[in-house]
Amino acid sequence: MPRRKAGTLVPLETEILEVALSLMRCGHTTFHGFGLARTMREQGGARSLTGHGTLYKALARLEEFGLLVSRWDEAAAPEGRPRRRLYELTSAGAHAAEVARADRAVAPRPQIVSERA
């Protein structure tokens, strides 16, 4: 498996940042992983999301890159449920989401060429 170039994000990571940016613009400054996954599915995305383990690994990488910050939710978790981690988009993460959105908007769409011309 080829290594990624320094400073690049995989599609799942850019999708996470874009959804986090849209949540932030709607007034939701923090989010948790399960809620993020639900929002991603509702928005028709999450093509790269194969399981919650995939999501949480991507969230951890984005935090390592300084694009997200996280903290434990201080609210008491219902009995039998683990505590939740709350994530927040950093200014660098918001910028990366904007760049990814702009790049996607100007990227040429693949054209289907018919061989029956």
C-alpha positions as a printed NumPy array, in Angstrom:
array([[  0.   ,   0.   ,   0.   ],
       [  1.562,   3.336,  -1.012],
       [  2.186,   5.912,   1.667],
       [  0.399,   9.204,   1.468],
       [  2.278,  12.356,   0.622],
       [  2.977,  14.658,   3.541],
       [  0.223,  17.202,   3.97 ],
       [ -2.411,  15.269,   2.032],
       [ -5.648,  13.847,   3.344],
       [ -7.474,  10.709,   2.319],
       [-11.094,  11.105,   1.08 ],
       [-12.618,  10.029,   4.405],
       [-10.614,  12.684,   6.248],
       [-11.703,  15.465,   3.891],
       [-15.296,  14.273,   4.139],
       [-15.086,  14.417,   7.945],
       [-13.692,  17.952,   7.809],
       [-16.362,  19.11 ,   5.378],
       [-19.175,  17.685,   7.511],
       [-17.603,  19.195,  10.646],
       [-17.472,  22.575,   8.875],
       [-21.145,  22.335,   7.899],
       [-22.057,  21.396,  11.496],
       [-20.055,  24.365,  12.784],
       [-21.845,  26.712,  10.382],
       [-25.179,  25.403,  11.704],
       [-24.132,  26.298,  15.246],
       [-22.868,  22.9  ,  16.392],
       [-19.307,  23.674,  17.458],
       [-18.681,  20.213,  18.915],
       [-19.669,  16.76 ,  17.739],
       [-19.115,  13.17 ,  18.755],
       [-18.12 ,  10.309,  16.484],
       [-21.465,   8.502,  16.383],
       [-23.327,  11.726,  15.59 ],
       [-20.791,  12.571,  12.908],
       [-21.227,   9.146,  11.286],
       [-25.015,   9.585,  11.321],
       [-24.739,  13.046,   9.722],
       [-22.341,  11.741,   7.089],
       [-24.767,   8.971,   6.15 ],
       [-27.733,  11.374,   6.096],
       [-25.873,  13.698,   3.744],
       [-25.31 ,  10.81 ,   1.356],
       [-21.59 ,  10.639,   1.936],
       [-19.577,   8.23 ,   4.005],
       [-18.478,   6.28 ,   0.951],
       [-15.209,   5.569,   2.756],
       [-16.844,   4.809,   6.105],
       [-16.853,   1.047,   6.425],
       [-17.125,   0.881,  10.209],
       [-16.87 ,   3.011,  13.294],
       [-13.285,   1.837,  13.821],
       [-12.41 ,   3.426,  10.481],
       [-14.035,   6.677,  11.586],
       [-12.3  ,   6.847,  14.952],
       [ -8.888,   6.131,  13.43 ],
       [ -9.473,   8.973,  10.945],
       [-10.575,  11.294,  13.757],
       [ -7.389,  10.462,  15.679],
       [ -5.236,  11.207,  12.611],
       [ -7.009,  14.539,  12.065],
       [ -6.33 ,  15.399,  15.682],
       [ -2.656,  14.489,  15.249],
       [ -2.533,  16.81 ,  12.214],
       [ -3.988,  19.652,  14.315],
       [ -7.191,  19.839,  12.276],
       [ -9.413,  18.722,  15.163],
       [ -9.189,  18.926,  18.942],
       [-11.034,  16.643,  21.327],
       [-11.972,  16.287,  24.963],
       [-14.058,  13.92 ,  27.033],
       [-17.714,  14.898,  27.379],
       [-18.287,  15.903,  31.001],
       [-21.982,  15.012,  30.904],
       [-22.803,  11.79 ,  32.702],
       [-23.155,   8.901,  30.292],
       [-26.279,   6.766,  30.612],
       [-25.653,   3.578,  32.552],
       [-23.983,   0.922,  30.455],
       [-22.681,   3.385,  27.853],
       [-19.094,   4.569,  27.588],
       [-18.2  ,   8.227,  27.881],
       [-18.206,  10.169,  24.632],
       [-15.37 ,  12.12 ,  23.141],
       [-16.314,  15.54 ,  21.776],
       [-14.471,  16.843,  18.742],
       [-14.12 ,  20.403,  17.514],
       [-12.809,  21.741,  14.237],
       [ -9.736,  23.971,  14.557],
       [ -9.167,  27.014,  12.356],
       [ -6.618,  24.95 ,  10.402],
       [ -9.237,  22.215,   9.995],
       [-11.82 ,  24.717,   8.762],
       [ -9.291,  26.043,   6.252],
       [ -8.468,  22.507,   5.059],
       [-12.203,  21.8  ,   4.627],
       [-12.632,  24.99 ,   2.583],
       [ -9.663,  24.089,   0.37 ],
       [-10.995,  20.546,  -0.143],
       [-14.429,  21.924,  -1.062],
       [-12.942,  24.414,  -3.502],
       [-10.703,  21.759,  -5.083],
       [-13.657,  19.458,  -5.567],
       [-15.764,  22.248,  -7.066],
       [-13.19 ,  23.011,  -9.789],
       [-12.035,  19.439, -10.403],
       [-12.953,  18.257, -13.879],
       [-15.639,  15.624, -13.905],
       [-14.71 ,  12.4  , -15.678],
       [-16.32 ,  12.15 , -19.049],
       [-17.818,   8.981, -20.393],
       [-16.706,   8.32 , -23.933],
       [-18.855,   6.064, -25.997],
       [-17.129,   3.732, -28.401],
       [-20.203,   3.734, -30.628],
       [-19.445,   7.056, -32.358]])
